[in-house]
Amino acid sequence: MRGWWQDLTDLVLPAECGGCGRPRTVLCARCRTALGGAGPRRVRPVPEPAGLPPVHAAARYADEVRAALLAHKERGALALAGPLGEALAGAVRAGLRAAGGRTAGARGAVPYGGARARGPPGSRCGAARPRAVRAADRAGARA
């Protein structure tokens, strides 16, 4: 088990690049370029299901990009949230442009650039379970 001092230094000085492991950087320049340098592009599965809307990927899921995603998701490298979020936002913008600036959502059409991302009230981790329990209680009361 790592010592508390190691955890503290990781907060101040990142341990390694999330993509290639280079020391003392969250995401080195080479890995940052791999993540978003080429820009988002349209991707299609083979075979492509009928009715699939245009899908865009921020980068090819391999090598440094794959390593950075796994570092964030599985090893808790939260400092990668910024670069990964920027790449994801680029792919979403490309998808919206391909859809003509409008996309169908649960509440109808959402104009490009007009939507605001918001989580549900009390969306922190500690509030999620009680909210789910309340919803289940309400559903049970109606049955």
N, C-alpha and C positions, 0 to 999 in steps of 0.2 A: 504494500500500500504506500502511496506517495505521502510524503510529509506535508504538513500544512504550509511550510515555507515554500515548497515547490509550487503548490497551488497559488500562493500569493505572487510569486515571480511570474507565473503564467498569466496572471491578470495584468501585470505591468509590462512584461516582455513576452510576446507570444512565443510558444515553444517551437512551432514549426509551421511551414506553409501547408495549408490544407490540401493542396494539390500534389506537390512533389516532395514535401518534407524538408525543404530548405530551412535552415534554422533562423529564428528570430524575425519572422514575418508572417502575418496572417494569410496573405495570398501574394506570392511573388509576381513580378511583372509578366513573366512567361505564362504562368497559370491564369492570371487575370486576362491576358490576351486570348488564351484558349477558351476561356469562359464566355467572353463577349466580344472579342476582337473582330470576328468575321460577321457578326450581326445575325439576327434571327433569320431562319429560313423555313419555308414550308416543308413539311414532312408528311408522308403517307404510308400507312401500314400496308403490307402485302399479305393477303388480299385486302383491299379497301372496302369496309362495310358500306352498304348503300346508305345515303343520307348523312354520312359523316361530314360535319362542318370542317372548314379549313383549320388545320392544326399547324402551329409553328413551334419550332424548338429554338431555344436560345443558343444551344451548342450541341455538338455530337456527344452522346453519352459514352465516353471512353476516356481512358488515361487520366489526365489531370482533372478534367471536369467530373468524372465519376468519383475520383478520390476526394475532391472537395465536397461533393454532395454527401458522400458517405461520412466524411468527417463531421459535417454539420448534423446530419440526421442520426447517426449511430454513436458518435463519440462526443456529441454536445459542443462542437466548436461553434459557439454562438456568434463569434466575431465574424464568421463567414456569412451571416444573414444579410449584411449590407450588399456585398458583391453579388451574392446569389439573387437577392431581391431585385437588383438593378438589371441583371440578365433576364429574369423572369418578366419584369415590367416591359423590357424591349420586345420579348416574344408576344406578350399580350397586345402591345400597341400594333405590332405587325399583323396579328390576327384581326384586330379591329379594322385596320386599314383594308385588309383583304375582304372583310365583310361589308365594305362600303361605308364604314363609320358608324354602323348600327349593328347591334346584335340582339337577338331575342333573349330575354331573361325571364325569370319567374314572374316578374311584375310587368312584362311587356318590353318594348324596345328601350334600350339605354343608349343615349347619344354618346358618341366618342368624346371623351374629355369631360363629360358632364357627371359621370358617376363618382360617388364618394364611397370609399371602402370603409365600412364600419362593422365592428363585431357586435354581437348581441350584448345587452347590458350585463354587467358582471361576467365578462368573458375571461377573467383570470382563471387559472387552473382550479383554485379552491372553490370557485363558484359554479363550475361546470357540473359537478355531481349533484349538488343540491337542486340545481335547476332541472336536471334530468329526472331526479326523483319526484319533484313537484309535478312535472309534465306527466310522468307515469301515474301519479296519484290522481290527477285530473282525468286522465284517460280511463282509469279504473272506475272512477265515480260515475262516469257517463255510461259505462257498460251495464 
